[in-house]
């Protein structure tokens, strides 16, 4: 069985939109509504890719990435950061922490699918 893609967003609507867009890939999708839930989910079921919002209550997407990178089991999982903001500060933080890619919302289904396919091909060695 293929590893799932984990969608992390505090907005149920955004998780649903992202999940529908990714359905075309035929891969399993799992969801988390915040960073803490995402960490717990990843420990139980390591995903092939994490797609995370930046701005979430509690553990933000940047903090989630930071915690992933110090965890031996999670540090190699690629992360696509989704945000409504194109903040250069957040972009710089994400890059410094090793974010794989960055996409500003709203996004098109085609652009998301193309980027996810590229990331998954790059991460399969």
C-alpha positions as CSV (number, residue, x, y, z in Angstrom):
1,X,0.0,0.0,0.0
2,X,1.2,3.5,-0.8
3,X,2.0,5.9,2.0
4,X,-0.6,8.5,2.5
5,X,-0.5,12.2,2.0
6,X,-1.2,14.1,5.2
7,X,-3.2,17.4,4.9
8,X,-2.8,19.7,7.9
9,X,-5.1,22.7,8.2
10,X,-7.4,24.1,10.9
11,X,-10.0,24.9,8.2
12,X,-12.2,21.8,7.5
13,X,-13.2,23.4,4.2
14,X,-9.6,23.9,3.0
15,X,-8.8,20.3,4.0
16,X,-11.8,19.1,2.0
17,X,-10.8,21.2,-1.1
18,X,-7.2,20.0,-0.9
19,X,-8.4,16.4,-0.5
20,X,-10.7,16.6,-3.5
21,X,-7.9,18.0,-5.6
22,X,-5.5,15.2,-4.6
23,X,-8.1,12.5,-5.2
24,X,-6.9,12.5,-8.8
25,X,-3.6,10.9,-7.7
26,X,-5.3,7.8,-6.3
27,X,-3.2,7.9,-3.1
28,X,-4.6,7.6,0.4
29,X,-5.2,10.9,2.2
30,X,-5.2,11.5,5.9
31,X,-6.0,14.7,7.7
32,X,-5.1,16.6,10.8
33,X,-6.8,19.8,12.1
34,X,-3.7,21.2,13.8
35,X,0.0,20.7,14.2
36,X,-0.2,18.6,17.4
37,X,-2.6,16.2,15.8
38,X,-0.4,16.1,12.7
39,X,2.7,15.0,14.8
40,X,0.7,12.3,16.5
41,X,-0.7,11.1,13.2
42,X,2.7,11.0,11.6
43,X,4.1,8.9,14.5
44,X,1.4,6.3,13.9
45,X,1.4,6.5,10.1
46,X,4.4,8.2,8.5
47,X,3.2,9.9,5.3
48,X,4.8,10.2,1.9
49,X,4.2,14.0,2.0
50,X,2.8,16.6,4.4
51,X,0.8,19.5,3.0
52,X,0.4,22.0,5.8
53,X,-1.1,25.4,6.4
54,X,1.2,28.0,8.0
55,X,-1.2,29.8,10.3
56,X,-2.9,27.5,12.7
57,X,-3.7,27.8,16.4
58,X,-1.2,26.0,18.7
59,X,1.5,24.5,16.6
60,X,1.9,26.6,13.4
61,X,3.0,25.1,10.2
62,X,6.5,26.5,10.7
63,X,6.7,25.0,14.2
64,X,5.4,21.7,12.8
65,X,8.2,21.7,10.3
66,X,10.7,22.6,13.0
67,X,9.5,19.7,15.1
68,X,9.6,17.3,12.2
69,X,13.2,18.2,11.3
70,X,14.4,17.3,14.8
71,X,12.6,13.9,14.9
72,X,14.7,11.1,13.4
73,X,11.6,9.3,12.0
74,X,10.0,12.4,10.5
75,X,12.8,14.6,9.3
76,X,13.0,13.1,5.8
77,X,9.3,13.6,5.0
78,X,8.8,16.3,2.4
79,X,6.6,19.2,3.4
80,X,4.6,21.5,1.1
81,X,3.6,24.7,2.9
82,X,0.3,26.3,2.0
83,X,-0.6,29.8,3.1
84,X,-2.8,32.7,2.3
85,X,0.1,35.0,2.9
86,X,3.2,35.4,0.8
87,X,5.2,36.7,3.8
88,X,8.9,36.8,2.9
89,X,9.8,36.2,6.6
90,X,7.7,33.0,6.7
91,X,9.1,31.9,3.3
92,X,12.7,32.4,4.6
93,X,11.9,30.5,7.8
94,X,10.4,27.6,5.9
95,X,13.3,27.4,3.5
96,X,15.8,27.6,6.4
97,X,14.0,24.7,8.1
98,X,14.0,22.6,4.9
99,X,10.4,23.1,3.5
100,X,10.3,21.3,0.2
101,X,7.9,23.7,-1.5
102,X,5.6,26.6,-0.9
103,X,2.2,27.4,-2.5
104,X,0.0,30.5,-1.9
105,X,-3.8,30.0,-1.5
106,X,-5.9,30.1,-3.5
107,X,-4.3,27.5,-5.8
108,X,-5.6,25.7,-8.8
109,X,-6.1,21.9,-8.8
110,X,-3.7,21.6,-11.7
111,X,-0.9,23.6,-10.0
112,X,-1.3,21.6,-6.8
113,X,-1.3,18.3,-8.6
114,X,1.8,19.2,-10.6
115,X,3.7,20.3,-7.6
116,X,2.7,17.2,-5.5
117,X,3.6,14.9,-8.3
118,X,7.0,16.6,-8.7
119,X,7.7,16.4,-4.9
120,X,6.7,12.7,-4.7
121,X,8.9,11.8,-7.7
122,X,11.8,13.7,-6.1
123,X,11.3,12.0,-2.8
124,X,11.3,8.5,-4.2
125,X,14.9,7.3,-4.4
